[in-house]
Amino acid sequence: MENWKKDSRKDIVMVDVDALVPPDHLLRKVERVMDYDWLYERLSPYYCADNGRPGTDPVVLIKMVLIQHLFGIASLRQTYRDIQVNVAYRWFLGYSLLEEIPHFATVSYAFCKRFPPELSEEIFRKLQVQVGHLHGRT
């Protein structure tokens, strides 16, 4: 009888998500240069820490849109689906393999209703400056 490979899809394993993302992956490069502290400060007026249900980390929502734009994904709905199965995307968001990803409607609502309209432009301008510093440009 043949020695076929056994089906390992349901094996329980301990894994370091960080070790699964290649060192030269684009999202690692973005993570090295981006400073998200300014975003928390910029968005603090739009979140209430002691009222209502806990919100989704705004940087996670912004990173989801960054993934969409950096990888040319057509919609937030597709971005949401891709994040569910892409280890590098999950790593970038700071999520484990089993954590539930924020729904695409949450991201859409944040950008359409909650965040200031000029925020997207500010984010990409900052990212451009940070990446420019990485390459020795200003």
Secondary structure in CASP SS format (residue, H / E / C, confidence):
PFRMAT SS
TARGET T0000
AUTHOR 0000-0000-0000
METHOD secondary structure of the structure
MODEL  1
M C 1.00
E C 1.00
N C 1.00
W C 1.00
K C 1.00
K C 1.00
D C 1.00
S C 1.00
R C 1.00
K C 1.00
D C 1.00
I C 1.00
V C 1.00
M C 1.00
V C 1.00
D C 1.00
V H 1.00
D H 1.00
A H 1.00
L H 1.00
V C 1.00
P C 1.00
P C 1.00
D C 1.00
H C 1.00
L H 1.00
L H 1.00
R H 1.00
K H 1.00
V H 1.00
E H 1.00
R H 1.00
V H 1.00
M C 1.00
D C 1.00
Y C 1.00
D H 1.00
W H 1.00
L H 1.00
Y H 1.00
E H 1.00
R H 1.00
L H 1.00
S H 1.00
P H 1.00
Y H 1.00
Y C 1.00
C C 1.00
A C 1.00
D C 1.00
N C 1.00
G C 1.00
R C 1.00
P C 1.00
G C 1.00
T C 1.00
D C 1.00
P H 1.00
V H 1.00
V H 1.00
L H 1.00
I H 1.00
K H 1.00
M H 1.00
V H 1.00
L H 1.00
I H 1.00
Q H 1.00
H H 1.00
L H 1.00
F C 1.00
G C 1.00
I C 1.00
A C 1.00
S C 1.00
L H 1.00
R H 1.00
Q H 1.00
T H 1.00
Y H 1.00
R H 1.00
D H 1.00
I H 1.00
Q H 1.00
V H 1.00
N C 1.00
V H 1.00
A H 1.00
Y H 1.00
R H 1.00
W H 1.00
F H 1.00
L H 1.00
G C 1.00
Y C 1.00
S C 1.00
L C 1.00
L C 1.00
E C 1.00
E C 1.00
I C 1.00
P C 1.00
H C 1.00
F H 1.00
A H 1.00
T H 1.00
V H 1.00
S H 1.00
Y H 1.00
A H 1.00
F H 1.00
C H 1.00
K H 1.00
R H 1.00
F C 1.00
P C 1.00
P C 1.00
E C 1.00
L H 1.00
S H 1.00
E H 1.00
E H 1.00
I H 1.00
F H 1.00
R H 1.00
K H 1.00
L H 1.00
Q H 1.00
V H 1.00
Q H 1.00
V H 1.00
G H 1.00
H H 1.00
L H 1.00
H C 1.00
G C 1.00
R C 1.00
T C 1.00
END
